[in-house]
Amino acid sequence: MNPYLSTLALSAMPAIGSYIGGLLAEFIPPSKSNLSLTLHAAAGIILSVVGVEIMPEMLAADPPWLIFLAFVGGGGFFILMRRAIKFFQKRSKNSETQSSSAWVISVGVGIDLFSDGLMVGTSSTIAFSLAVMVALGHVLANIPTGMAAISSFKQGKTSALFRQILSASFIFPPVIGATLGYWVVVGQPEVIKFMLLAFTAGILTTLVVENMVPEASEYEKENYQETLCFVGVFAFVALLSTYLG
């Protein structure tokens, strides 16, 4: 199979996770405990992919300072993205338009999926097994984001057909990201590939630390099920990486 077509197929997997989350939002009543459990699982998956699969590849690059500068740049980009989303959220609240707030959430999901595709495309130029692990990790990690986007529109009493079309449209951001990640780095020095990968890893690491874990902790009730879920999923993904890698 053509390597680029294989990359496109893998890039669809994060969107599948968001689509599954959208389906769950249609049938499962919102629950704080379930949300906390899902967010902890997603955090464990992302950190395992970054720490076990991506970091060893990044450390092999030369010069290393460029790689970690790109990693910090990814964190800085996330901060700007987060501030922009909050700005639009405030504007939507001021206008008391619930649908605009839902669209802001969906834009955030699209940006997240774009970064997923970018990471898959870049990873595939380094090692196909790395791209597989990145794609698999983001299937589960994107379920809560898909749930959040569709739930917000469901509260706005939009039609079920519209919500399903929206869920299906999540396929486009990761495909575009994977295309850019694949073709931009083809023929480029190895350090360019690793810098792009480090940039997206910085975005995702900051997302976990600054958003997912604090939000999940708001719903935690000292039962430690979420903590066990976090470490268990981290270990499972790391084990899967060991056997597939």
N, C-alpha and C positions, 0 to 999 in steps of 0.2 A: 504494500500500500504506500502511496505517496506520503513522505514524511509530513508535508504541510497538511494533507487531509487527515492524517492521524492526529496532528495537533489540534485541528478544528474539532474532531470528534471528542478529544479530551476536554477541550475548552467548554463544551456543552454541559459537562458534568456539574460544575458549580451552579449553572442555571437550573439543572434538574433539582438540586437541593432547594433552591428558592421556590420552584414550582411545587415541590412536595410540601414545603412550609405553607404555601398558599392553600393547598388542598386541606391541610390540617386545620387551618384557620376557619375553613368553611364548616367543619364537622365537630371540632373540639371546642367546648366552651373555654374562655380564657381562665387560666388558673395561675396564681402567683407562684405556687410551688413548682408547677410544671415549667413555667418560664425560667425560674431560677435554675432548675435542673438542666434545661436545654442550653442556657447560656454558659453554665459551667462546663458542659460537655463540649460546646463549640470552642471555648477558650482552651481547653486541653488539647483539642485537635490542632488548632492553629499553632499553639506554642510547640507542640510536638513536631509538626511539619517544619517550622522555622528552625527549631533547635537541633533536630536530629538529621533532617534532610538538607536544609539550605545552608546552615552555618558551616558545616564541614566543607562544602563546596566553596563558600566564600573565603574561608581561611586559606585555601590553596592558591588564591589569586595573588598577583604581584603587580604593583606595590599594595600592601594591605591597607595603608592609610586611605587610599582612594575608595576602597570598598566600604570602610566604616564611615567615611564622610558621606557616601551615598545612603548608607543606613540611617544616619542622623538626618539627612535630607528627606528621607521618607517619613520620618517622624514629624519633621517640621511641616511637610506637605499635609499630613493628617491634621495637624493643628489648624492650619489655614482652612482646610476643608470643613472641619468641625465648626469653626467660627462662622464660616459662610452659611452653613446649614442652620445654625442657631439664629443668625441674622434674619434669614428668611422665615424661620419659625416664629420669631417675634413679630414680624410683619404680618404673618398669617393670623396670629392671635389678636393683633391689634385690629385687623379687619374682620375678625370673628367669622372667618370662612374656614369651615372644617375641611372642605375638599382641598383647599390650598395646602393645609397642613399635611394632608395625606399625600399630596404630590411631592412635598418636600421629603417625606420619608422615602418615597419611591425613588427620588433622585439619589438619595444617599445609598439605597440598595444598588442602584445602577452603577454608581461610582465604585462601590465595593466589588461588584461583579466584574467591572472593567479591570480593576487591579488583579482580580483572580485570573482572568484570561491573559493579562500581561505576564503574570508569573508563569502560567502554563506554557505560553509561547516561548518565553526566555529559557525556561527549564528544558524544553524539548531540544533546544540547540546544544545543550550541555550533555544531557543523558536522558533517554526516553523513560527509564525507570524513575528518574527524579520527577519528570512531568506527570507520570502516572500517580505517584504518591501525592503530589501537590493537588492534582485534580480530585483524587479520592478524598483527601482531607477536607476539601471545600464543599463536598456534597453535603455532609452533615453540618458543617459549620454555617452553611447558608440557609438551613431550615428555619432558624429563628428570625432571620432577616426577612425571609419570604412571608412568614407568619405576621410579622409586624406590619409590613406593607399592605397586605390584603385585609388584615383586621381593621386598619385605619379606614380603608374604603368601605368595608362592610358596615362600620359604624355610621358612615355617611349615607347609608342606604342606597348605594349604587347597585346596579343590576348584577346578577351572578355572571351573566355573559361578559359584561365589561371586566369583571374581576378576573375571569379566566383568560381573557385576551391580554390583560395586563401581565398576568403570570407568565403567559407564553412569550410575551415581548422581552422578558428578561434574558432570552437567549442571545440577543444582539450585543449587549455590552461585553460579555466575555469573549465572544467570537471576534469582535473588533479589537479587543485588547490582545488576544492571542495572535491575530494577524500582524499587528504592529510589533509585538514582542518577538515574533518569529522572523519577519522580514527585515526589521531594523537591524538586528544583530547578525544576520547572515553575512559572512565574509569579514566581519569586524574582529578586532583583537579580542582575546578571551576576557581581558579586563573589562571591556565594555559590557559583555554579557553578565559578568558577575556584579558590576555596578548597578545595572538595571534590576537584577534579581535582588540585590541588597536594598535598593530603594523601595521595592514593593514589600520586602520583608520588614523594613522599618515601619511602613504604613500599618501592616497587620499587627506587628508587635505592640505598637502604640494603641491601636484599636482595642486590643485585648486588655491592656493595662489601664487605659483611661476610660474606656466605655463599658466593655462587656462585664468585667469582673466587678466594678463598682455597682453597675446596675443589677447584676445578679445578687450581690450581697444585700441589696435593699430588701429582697424577698426571703432571705435566709432566716430560719427560726431555730438555730442551734441544734439541728438534727444531724449535721455533718454528712448527710446523704450527698449533698452537692459536692463536698470536698472529695469524697470517695469516688464520685462520678468523674470529677476533674482528673485525679491521678490515675484512675483506671483507664479512662479513654486515652490519656497521654501515653501510658504504658502500652496499650493495645496498638496505637498507631506506630509507636517506636518499634514494637515487635514486628508489625507488618512491614515496616521499612527495612528491617534487618533481613527478612526472608525474601522480599522482592528485590532488594538492592544487591 
